[in-house]
Amino acid sequence: MFDHLVRDGVILFLIGVTLLNKICPFIKQSRVSDTLPTLLCAGWIATIAGFISMIAGVYVNSW
């Protein structure tokens, strides 16, 4: 049941980092800032959820 927590956490973490470092600055430069706050929130949530999932997966699998 908890076998894929680390893998899914890494995927979520990388999605969040990509949103925060690549996509949001591009949108900010292209002057289409209507969706910028939504993408920033989504990026932070994905990054934090991915990190917590990775930590939980390592903790559960280390038993």
KEZADO-615240 format. One line per field, with one value per residue: x, y, z of N, C-alpha, C, CB in turn; residue number from 0. Coordinates in steps of 0.001 Angstrom, whole numbers, plus 524288, in hexadecimal, padded with zeros to 5 digits. Glycine has a CB too. Layout:
# residues N
n.east: X  ...
n.north: Y  ...
n.up: Z  ...
ca.east: X  ...
ca.north: Y  ...
ca.up: Z  ...
c.east: X  ...
c.north: Y  ...
c.up: Z  ...
cb.east: X  ...
cb.north: Y  ...
cb.up: Z  ...
nr: NUM  ...
//
This chain:
# residues 63
n.east: 80330  807A7  80FEA  8125B  813E9  81D4F  82094  817E2  81844  821C3  81F4D  81715  81CAA  82419  81D70  8193C  82256  82532  81CA0  81DF2  827FF  82950  81FE1  81983  82045  820EE  8168F  81551  81C1E  8177E  80F09  8051D  7FF06  7F630  7F474  7FCA5  7FCE7  7F70C  7FD0D  80625  802A3  7FF98  80947  80F07  808DC  80989  81452  815EC  80EF4  8135D  81D47  81A88  815A0  81E20  82480  81DB4  81CA5  826E7  827F4  82000  8234A  82C88  82B1A
n.north: 7FB58  804DF  8055A  80BCF  815DF  81B98  81C67  8219F  82A8C  82EFE  83152  838B2  84060  8436D  8475C  84FE9  855F9  85809  85DF3  866C4  86A7E  86AD9  86C30  87403  87D4A  87EBD  880F1  88A03  890BC  89120  89735  8936E  892BE  88F12  884D4  88310  883AC  87AB4  872A2  873D1  8711C  866C4  86294  86399  85D6C  85396  851E0  8518D  84981  8413B  8407F  83DBC  83442  82E78  82DD4  82888  81F26  81B30  819FF  81288  80A18  80796  80144
n.up: 80000  802D8  7FC36  7F3DC  7F73F  7F7F4  7ED7A  7E8E6  7EEF2  7EBC1  7E16A  7E2C1  7E837  7E0B3  7D901  7DE4E  7E015  7D5C8  7D271  7D8EB  7D64C  7CB5A  7C542  7CA1A  7CA3B  7BF54  7BC8C  7C22E  7BCE7  7B325  7B44E  7B66E  7C017  7C52A  7C848  7CEC0  7DA57  7DCC8  7D85D  7DE39  7E84B  7E645  7E399  7ED0A  7F3B9  7EECF  7EFB9  7FAAF  7FD94  7F7F3  7FCAD  80705  804E4  80102  80A09  810D7  80B4F  80BA2  8165D  818A5  8127A  81743  81F9B
ca.east: 80000  80B01  814A2  8136E  81406  82229  82071  813FB  81A3B  825C3  81C96  8147A  820B3  8264F  8196D  8190D  82719  824E7  818E9  8200A  82CE0  8294E  81B00  817CF  8233D  81F83  8117A  81624  81EA3  81423  80AEE  80012  7FF70  7F122  7F4D4  80171  7FC16  7F531  80185  809A8  80052  7FFEE  80EC2  81085  8060B  80BD6  81988  81572  80C80  81738  82151  8183B  814D0  82338  8261D  81A44  81E03  82BDE  826E3  81CEC  82665  83126  829B9
ca.north: 80000  80976  8044D  80FC9  81B16  81E5F  81D9D  825B4  82F48  83143  8338B  83D78  8442E  84577  84A91  854DA  85900  859D6  86249  86B61  86C76  86B6A  86DF4  87903  881BD  87F80  8838F  88F4E  893CF  891B0  89AE2  890CA  8919F  88DAB  87FA6  8829E  8821A  8754C  86F33  8741C  86DE8  86151  8610C  862E9  858F1  84ED5  85131  84FF6  8444F  83D73  83FC6  83ABF  82EE8  82BD9  82CC4  82471  81A4C  81941  8185D  80DBA  805E1  8065B  7FDA8
ca.up: 80000  80337  7F92B  7EFEA  7F98A  7F6A5  7E7E4  7E803  7F169  7E858  7DCE2  7E484  7E987  7DBDA  7D67B  7E122  7DF07  7D060  7D24B  7DB83  7D406  7C5A9  7C2E1  7CC59  7C812  7B9D7  7BC6A  7C435  7B8CE  7AE94  7B5D1  7B706  7C5AD  7C775  7CAA3  7D1CB  7DFD3  7DCF1  7D759  7E2B6  7EC78  7E4A8  7E3EC  7F286  7F5E2  7ECA4  7F1F3  80029  7FDC6  7F614  800A7  80B56  80306  800D7  80F5C  812DC  808AA  80DCB  81BC0  81893  81027  81A64  823D9
c.east: 80361  80FE8  81622  813B2  818E4  8221D  81C96  815A3  81E54  8232D  819E3  81869  822FB  8226A  8192B  81DC0  82712  8211A  81B4C  824BD  82CB4  8245D  81945  81B12  821FD  81A55  811FF  8188F  81B06  80F52  80574  7FFCC  7FA31  7F16D  7F993  80081  7FA3A  7F9AA  80576  807A3  800BA  80585  81078  80DCC  80857  81139  81934  8130D  81049  81B71  81F3F  81753  819F2  824FB  822D2  81B7D  8230B  82B09  823F5  8202B  82B22  82FF2  82B7A
c.north: 804F1  808ED  808D4  8154B  81E24  81FFC  821FD  82AD7  83203  833DC  838A4  841CF  8469D  848C6  84FE7  85846  85B1A  85E65  86744  86DB8  86D7B  86DF7  87342  87DA7  882D8  88267  8892D  892D6  894C0  89504  89875  88F0F  89064  88873  87EFD  88132  87C77  8717D  86F50  870C3  8681D  85F52  86017  85E2F  853D9  84DC8  84F32  84A8F  84018  83C63  83C91  83517  82BE4  82A47  82864  81F35  817F2  8173C  8132E  8092D  8046F  802A6  7F857
c.up: 80000  7FFE4  7F590  7F220  7F7F8  7F0EB  7E6B4  7EA80  7EE1D  7E3A5  7DE60  7E5B2  7E494  7D8D3  7D91B  7E015  7D976  7CFD8  7D487  7D8AE  7CE2E  7C394  7C4FA  7CA7A  7C250  7B964  7BE51  7C00C  7B431  7AFB6  7B5E5  7BCB5  7C836  7CA4F  7CE1F  7D785  7E063  7DC1A  7DBC9  7E739  7EB1F  7E506  7E981  7F4E9  7F3E3  7EEF5  7F78D  800A5  7FBF0  7FA0E  8053A  809BE  802B6  8064F  811B7  8105C  80AB9  81352  81BE5  81678  8135F  81EE6  822A4
cb.east: 7FC5D  80C81  813E2  80F57  813B8  82701  81F05  80EAD  81C77  829B3  8188F  8112C  8250B  82833  81404  818A1  82C01  82342  813F3  8218B  8311B  829FB  816BC  81807  82910  81F2F  80D75  819A7  8238F  81279  80AF8  7FF70  801E7  7ECE9  7F4F0  80469  7F825  7F0F3  8042F  80A4F  7FA88  7FDE1  8122C  80F36  80039  80C37  81C94  8122C  80786  819AB  82354  8130E  8122B  82758  825B5  8148C  81E7C  83014  823BC  817F6  8281F  83384  823FA
cb.north: 7FFFA  80A6C  7FF66  80F95  81AB5  81AEC  818C0  82404  82E06  82D08  82F9F  83C58  8419A  84103  847D6  853DB  855A0  8555B  860DF  86A08  868B8  86629  869F3  878BA  880B7  87A37  88094  88F28  8911B  88C5D  89F78  88BFA  8962E  88D71  87B96  887A9  885B5  87469  870BF  879CE  86F6F  860AB  8652C  867D6  8593F  84F3D  85659  853E7  84433  83F59  84514  83D3C  82EF6  82F68  831B4  825DD  81B38  81D9C  81C92  80E75  80766  80B54  7FD9F
cb.up: 804B2  808D9  7F5F6  7EBC1  7FF6E  7F7CF  7E4C0  7EA29  7F6B0  7E685  7DAAD  7E95E  7ECC6  7D874  7D6B2  7E6DE  7DFF0  7CCC6  7D54D  7E104  7D519  7C324  7C3CC  7D23F  7C8A4  7B6FE  7BFC4  7C917  7B6F5  7ACA3  7B226  7B319  7C86E  7C338  7C676  7D181  7E263  7D8D3  7D246  7E47D  7ED5F  7DF18  7E17B  7F5AF  7F483  7E6B2  7F1C5  80331  7FA67  7F119  80297  80D1C  7FDAC  7FE4B  812AE  811EE  802E5  80DC5  81EA0  81541  80AC7  81C81  824DE
nr: 0  1  2  3  4  5  6  7  8  9  10  11  12  13  14  15  16  17  18  19  20  21  22  23  24  25  26  27  28  29  30  31  32  33  34  35  36  37  38  39  40  41  42  43  44  45  46  47  48  49  50  51  52  53  54  55  56  57  58  59  60  61  62
//
